[in-house]
Amino acid sequence: MTPLDAAFLQAEDVEPAASLAIASTAVFAGPAPAFAEFEAHLASRLPLIPRYRQRAAQVPLDLGPPVWLDDPGFDLDHHLVRAALPAPGGDAELRELMGRVMSTRLDRDRPLWRYWFVEGLAGGRWALISTVHHSLVDGVSGTDLYRVILDPEPEPAPPVPDDWDPASPPSAAVLAARAVGGLALLPLTGTRALLGMLRHPARLATAGRGLVALAASMPPAAPSSLSGPLHRPRHFAWTRASVTDVRAVRRGLGGTFNDVVLAAVTGGLRALLLSRGEEPGPGAVRSLVPVSVRAPGEEGLRDNRVSLLLAELPVHLADPLVRFAAVREELGRCKAAGEAEAGALVTELARYEPFPLVASTVRAFAALPQRTIVTVTTNVPGPRRPLYGLGRELEEIIPYVPIASTVRTGVAIMSYRDSVVIGLTGDDTAADLDVLAAGIESSLGELVVATSTDPGPSSLVAGRDEDGASPPPSVRHREGTR
């Protein structure tokens, strides 16, 4: 694993109330296939996802990062669960099941993923809940798994030849010896990496500015009910929007696809705080916005390639147009300051640090209460063309983002074809996620109405997004900054 992959395991080690698996629910048109038929289909795709038959193994004394080893005892029955929703099988029943699923951790002694085959959805539909640990994938590579498991046409692709023969796992002594060898080579590999970075002074200068900007975002946010110790179980809700509406606002008011959605989320968080009797003030909500740094074609690599922005969400602003302008300005500031480049440089440098030092730093940081980040808001573009599961059309994808530390509410945004679904995660203090969902829907509606009655000049559009995106070369695609 990379140090960033390992960090998701280490953070979970010190936080009993955290489960750092990412997830999504894929809803299909009916009728549901037979469970045995789907199980056979999934088994036929396993050769395309080697990580699904490997488990994470710790290296003794943290001499090196955890490693992925073949699981000789792999059994698909441990990773595919059959479930049925109670009548009437609507959103309420599905979100209740999703909350229960995400309240438990994945078994560390097995490969770190699990699917739930869910029957009984209204209208004869069925669903697939996918849970995968964050140490294995990030948002982009996790979403790419749908391309592997599903098909672009109603007719399923033929089974993939499977000649998997699990390798015998090395002993703890062998793992330790290999890690010690890697530590001995660190001065050489680290020097080479540093010399390579020095050949790109402009990138280093941008990252340096970004580090200053990130440091300036570290002071504690104003106290609110959105932050505090986490409590089980997890609550889950979602709201829906159309890509057409988001694009209409973007074209009318300027900015990017994500500016529009994040402005709607900001309005929803404002409504949530007001409903709790809290007057939102400036600096009350600082959001971690994950940023993908994958090069095109790297979506199928099962690891984490993300950086971050730290954005102040202007929940204190009541006017939706003023709030949108503030969101757009804040995200523009984060990008111009080089925050994403700074985060990418830090994670890259961690590869050349002694892992015992990296691991102890991550665990110490995770054990400390933090008040810098209030929420996480991640935006991952989903498939733009229809997908099929055993001939049944995929209707929508409902995303889920994990929460940890003192972050009690998380927001995951995913588009699929012409729809956008915004998934909302909360701990046991956030049973009122319906208020947040309604607030997001209302806030986006206000922007749509404002755009239709007073469309802004098209010259305000600041850069292209999914209609023809041209992102900066140093950060090719952004989770959360389309």
N, C-alpha and C positions, 0 to 999 in steps of 0.2 A: 504494500500500500504506500501511497504518498503520505507525507505528514498530515495533509489536509484530510485525506480519507480516514486516517487513524484518529484524527481529532474527534470525529463523530462518535467513535467507540469510547474514547477516553472521557469525553464529556458525559456520556451516559453512565460511565462507571461511578462517577461521584455524585450523581443526581438521581435519587430513587424515584422521583415523580416524573422523570423524563423518559420518553420513548422516541428515539431519533430515527424513525422510519418515515419515509415519504410514501404517499399513497394516492390512488385515484380510483374512481368508480366509473367503469364503462357500462353504459346502458344500451341494450340491444333490442331491436324489434323481435317479436316472438314468431313462432313458438320457440321455447327453449329447447336446445338439443338434449339428448339423454346425457346424464352425468358421465356415464362410461365413455360416450362418444367424445365429449369434451376432454376428458382425461387422456384418452388416446391421442387426441389432436395436440394437446399440450406436450405430451411425452415426445411426439414427433418433432417438436421445435426445440427441445432442450439442447441438441447438438449445436444450435446457433447461439446459445447463451452459456458458454462454459462456466461463468461465475455461478450459475444456478445449481451446479453440482460441486461447488467448492465451499468450504467453510473458512471462517477467519480463525487463525491460530496466533496466539500471543508468543512473542519471542521472550525467553527468560530474561528477567531483570530489565526489560525494555531496552535491551542492547540494540535493537533494530525495530522498525515498524512492524505491525502484524503482517502476516503473509496469508495468501490464499492457497489452500491445499485441497486436493481432491478428497471428497468424502466417500470412503469405501462403503459406508453404510447408507448411502443416499437412497431414500425411498420417497417417491412422489406422493404417496399417501400422507406423508407428514406435511406436505406443502400445498395441498389442494383440499379445501374444506367445502362441504355442501351445506347450504343454508336455505331457508325459505322465509319470506316476509309474512307476517300475519296480515289478514285482510284489513284494509282494502289494498295494501301494497303500494301506498303512495310515497310522496317525499318524506312525510313524517316518519313512516316506518323504516325507510331506507336510511335516513340520517340517524335514527336511533341505533340501528345495527352498525353503522359506520363508527359511531361514537364508542360502542362496546369493543369493536375490533381494534381501534386505535388506542384504547386504554391499556392494552397489554403489550409487553415487549416481545420481539422475536427471540426465539431460542438461540442463544449464542453457540450451542453445541451442534447446531445444524447450519446448512446454508441459510443466509439471512434474507429470506423472502417467503411470502405466503400469499396464495390466492384464495378468494372466497367465491364460489359459484353460487349465485343467489337466484332463486326462483320465486315466483309469486308476485312479481311486480304487476301493477295495474295495467290493463290492456293486453295481458298475455305476454308481457315482456320479461326479460331476465337481465342480470347484471353480473359483472365480474369486478370484485374489489381486489386491487393489486397493492400489496404492501412490500416494500423493498427498503432495506436499511440504507441510510444516507451514506454510509461508508462504501457502498457498492456503486451508487449512482447519484448524480445530481438531477436537477429538473430536466435538462435537455436530454441526457443519456437515458433517464428513466422513461421519458415520453417516447423515445425511440424504440423502446421495447414493444410498443403497440405495433410498430412496423414489422417486428419479428413474429409476434404471436398471432397477429391478424393478417388478413389478405386484402390486397387492393381491388380484388374482383370477387363476386359472389362465389365463384368456384374455388374451393381451397386448393392451395398448391400441394403437390405430392409430398409425402413424408421425406424428411431429410435422412440420408444414410447415417446410421449411428454405430460407430465402432469404439465408443468410449470404454476405456479400460483404466480405472482409477489407479494412479500411481500410489505406491505405499508412502504414507506420511513419514517425513524425517523425524528423528528423535529430537528431544529438547536440546540435547548436547550439540547435534548437528546444526540446528537453527541458531544456537548461540555462537557456534564457531563461524558460521557464515556471516552473522552480524558483526562479529569482531573483525573479520576480514574487511567488511565494508567500512567500518570505523577507521581502520588503518589507511584506507584509500581516500578518506575524506579530504585531507589537505591537498592532495593532487587534484581530485575532481572539483573541489571548491575553488581552487586557484584558476583552473580552466574556465569554470563558469563565470568567475569574476572578470577575467580578461575578456570573455565574450560580451559581458554586459558593458564593459568600458568602451567597446566599439560602437555603442549606441548612446552617446551622451545626451541626445535629445530625449530619449526614453527615460534615462535616469533623472534628467531635470524635471520631466513631467511627474515622475513618481515621487521625487522629492517634494514638489509642490503639493502633491496629493497627500503625502504623509503629514504635512503641516495642516492641511485642511481636515484630515481625519482626527488629528490631535485636538483641533479646535472644536470638534463635535463630541468630545469625550465628557464634558461636564454633565452632571446628572440632569435628567429631565425633571420637570415639575411633577411632584407626587400626584398620582391618580389611581383609581381602581383598576386601571389597565396593567399596572405593575405590582408585583409582590410574589411571595412564595407560591409555587404551583401546588394544586391539589387535584387528585384524581376524583372522578373519571374525566374523560374528554367529552366535550360537547361539540357538535358539528352542525353546520347549516350551510346553505348556499343561496345565491340569487343568480338570475340569468339576465343577459343583455344580448343585443344583436350587434354583430360587426358593422352592419349598415348604420346604426345609430352612432356608434363610436366614431366611425369614419366621417359621418356628417358633422359631428361636433369638431373633430380635428380639422376638417377642411374649412369650416366656418370660422373657427376661433384661432387656428394655428396650433403649433406644438406637435406632439407625437401621439401615437395610439396610446402609449402608456401614460402620457400626461393626462389624457381624458379619463382613463380608468382610475388612475391614482387620485385624481381630483374627486371622483365619485366616492372612492373609498374614504377619502378625507372627510367628505360630507357625512358619510355613514358613521365614522368614529365620533364626529361632533354630535350627531343625534344620539349615539349611545351614551356619551358622557352626560349630555343634558338630561336624558331619561333617568340617569342615576343621581340627579340633583347636583351635578358638578359643572361649574362654569369653565369651559375650556379656555385656557390662556395661551399666549405665545410660548413656544418651547415645551408644550405639554406632551407632544407625541413625536418622538424621533423614530423613524423606521429604518431598519436594515433592509436594503434592496439588493438581493443577489444579482450579480452580473456574470454572464457566461463569457469565458475567454477562449472558447473552443474555436479552432480553425474549421472552415467548411470541410465536411467529410469526416470529422472526428466524432459525430454524434453517436456512433456505435461503440465507442470506447467506454467501457464500464468503469468509470472513476469520477472524481470531482475536478472540474476545471472552472472554478468560479472565483470571482472577486466580489466587491461590495461597494455600495454607496451608502452613506448615512444622511438621510434626508429628513429635514424638519417639515412635518405635515401641518399646514396652517389651519388647524381645527378651530382657532379662535375667530376666524372670519365667517360671518353669516351669509354674505352675498355670494351666490354660486359662481358668478363671473369673476369677481375679485379673487375668490378662493382658487379658481382654475388658473388665473394669471400667476398667483403666488406659487402654486405647485409647479407650473411650467418654469418659472424663474428659479425655484429651488433646485429642481432636477438639472436645469442648465448649469447652475453654479457648481453642483457636484461633479458633473461631467467635465466642465472646463477646468476645474481645480485638479483633475487627474486622480480622483479618489480611486477609481477602478484600477488604474495603472499602478497605484501605490499598493493596493491590496494584492494584486497579481505578483508584484515584485517580492513582497514579504513572503507569500506562500512559496514562491520559487526559491528564495534564499533558504527557507526552512529545509529544503531537500539536502542542503550541504552543511547543515548543523548536526552535531552529534545527537542522535535520536533520544538518548536518555534525557538530555537537557530539554529537547522539544516536548517530550511526553510529560515531564514533570511540570513544565511551564503551562501546558494546556490544562492539566488536571488542577493545578493551583488556581488558574484563572477561572475554571469552571466551578470550583468550590466557593468562590467569592461571590457574594450578592452583587449584582450590578444594577445601576439605575440609568445607564446611558441609553440603552435601546428599549423602547416601549412596545414595539410591534415589529413584525417582519411582513414584507409585502413582496411576493415573488410573482413574476409574470412570465409564463412559458408558452410560446406559440405551439399549438397542437397541430395535428395533421390538417391540411387544407382540402384534401380529397376524401371521399367516402372510404371507410374501411369495413370489413366484414368478418364476423366470427362464425365459421361453419355455415356460410351462406346468409347469415342474419346481419342486417345492416346495423352498424354502430350509430346510435342516435345522438349521444352526447357523452362527454367526459367531464366528471366532477372532480376537481383537484383537491388535495389535502396537503397542508404544510404542517410539520411538527412544531411544537413550541417547547421551550426549555428555559432554564435559568429563572428569571423573573418576568418573562414575556408571557402574559396570560392570554393573548389573542394574536392569531396569525391569519394572514390573508393570502390565498393562492388564486391566481388568475390564469385561466387557460381558454384559448380559442380552439374551436374545431369547426371546420367548414365556415358557416355563416353565423355561428353563435359563440357567445362568451359566457363561461360559467365562473363565478367567483365563489370559491370555497372558503368557509370561515371556521377556524379552529379556536376552541376556548377550553379552559380548565373548568373546575367546578364552581368558580366564581363568575363564570360567563354563561350562565344558563339562559341569558337574554339575548342570544345571538340573533334572534328574529328581529330585534330592534336594529341591530347593525345591518342586517340584510335589507330591511325595509328602507333604512336611511341611505344605503348605497343606491338602491333602485330609484328612490325619490330624487337624490342628488343628480344622478345621470339624467333623469327625466327633465329636471330644471335646465340642464345644459342643452338638451335636445330642443326644448321649447325656445330657449334664448337664441339658439342657432337658427331655428326656423323663422323666427320673427325679426331677427336683426343679424343676418349673417355677416360676419366680419370679412375684411378683404383677404383674398387668397394669398396676398403677398406676405401675410403674417405666418404662413406655414414655415416652421423652422426645421427643415430637413425632412427627408422622406422616411417612411417606416415600412410596414409590410407591403405597401403598394409599390415598392421599388426601393427598398432600403439601401442605404449607402453608408454603413456605420464606419467609424474610425478604424484604420488598419490595426491599431494596437489593441482594440477591443472589438472583435469582429461581430459578435452578436451579444445582445444584452438580455438576460433574464430580468425583466422589470424595466427596460428602457427602450421598448420598441418605439 
